[in-house]
Amino acid sequence: MIKRSRNSGVRLTASDAAIVKGMRQRGDRQHDIASFFGVNAGRIAEICTGKRFASVMPAESESLPPQGPYLTLAQRWRSETPARMTGRW
């Protein structure tokens, strides 16, 4: 039997969708936007294509986060953890 992965619990709001659209308009990659919000890139694609939040306008550039790429939690952990703890001496 195939099991689905657990739901991340992250729900994007209309204000999040405005930021997503603004970031995409600025030229950010969907993968980087998904990493920033902690969601699957498919959720970002749904917003960008208008399948979800079609009536939401893009956020103004001054209200957007800095441009990516963004470190994932795993990348951040690896950079902060000493090599002896990760087995990479």
C-alpha positions in Angstrom: 0.0 0.0 0.0 1.3 3.5 -0.9 1.2 5.9 2.0 1.0 9.6 1.6 3.5 11.8 3.4 2.3 13.8 6.3 0.8 17.2 5.7 3.3 20.0 6.6 0.6 22.0 8.2 1.6 25.2 6.4 -1.3 27.1 5.0 -0.7 30.0 2.6 -2.9 33.0 3.1 -4.0 35.7 0.6 -1.2 38.0 2.0 1.3 35.1 1.5 0.0 34.7 -2.1 0.6 38.4 -2.8 4.2 38.0 -1.6 4.6 34.8 -3.7 3.3 36.7 -6.8 5.6 39.7 -6.0 8.6 37.4 -5.6 7.8 35.7 -8.9 7.4 39.0 -10.7 10.8 40.1 -9.3 12.3 37.0 -10.9 12.7 34.6 -8.0 12.6 30.9 -8.8 9.5 28.9 -7.7 11.8 26.5 -5.9 13.4 29.3 -3.8 9.9 30.8 -3.0 8.7 27.3 -1.9 11.8 27.0 0.3 11.1 30.4 1.9 7.6 29.5 2.8 8.3 25.8 3.7 5.9 24.4 1.1 6.0 22.2 -1.9 6.9 23.9 -5.2 3.5 22.7 -6.6 1.7 25.0 -4.1 3.7 28.0 -5.5 3.0 26.9 -9.1 -0.8 26.9 -8.3 -0.6 30.5 -7.1 1.6 31.6 -10.0 -0.7 30.0 -12.6 -3.9 31.5 -11.0 -5.3 28.1 -9.9 -5.4 29.5 -6.4 -5.7 33.1 -5.2 -6.3 34.3 -8.8 -7.8 37.6 -7.6 -4.8 38.5 -5.4 -2.5 41.2 -6.7 1.3 41.0 -6.3 2.8 42.6 -3.3 4.9 45.8 -3.7 8.6 45.3 -4.1 9.5 47.1 -0.8 7.4 44.6 1.2 9.1 41.5 -0.2 11.8 39.5 1.6 15.4 39.6 0.3 15.9 37.6 -2.9 16.9 33.9 -2.6 18.2 31.3 -2.7 17.3 30.5 0.9 19.1 28.0 3.1 16.9 25.0 3.9 16.8 23.8 7.5 19.1 20.9 6.7 21.7 23.3 5.0 21.6 25.6 8.0 22.0 22.7 10.4 25.0 21.3 8.4 26.7 24.7 8.4 26.3 25.2 12.2 27.1 21.6 13.3 30.8 20.7 13.8 32.1 18.2 11.3 32.8 15.6 14.0 29.2 15.4 14.9 28.0 14.8 11.3 30.7 12.2 10.6 32.4 14.5 7.9 35.9 15.1 9.4 
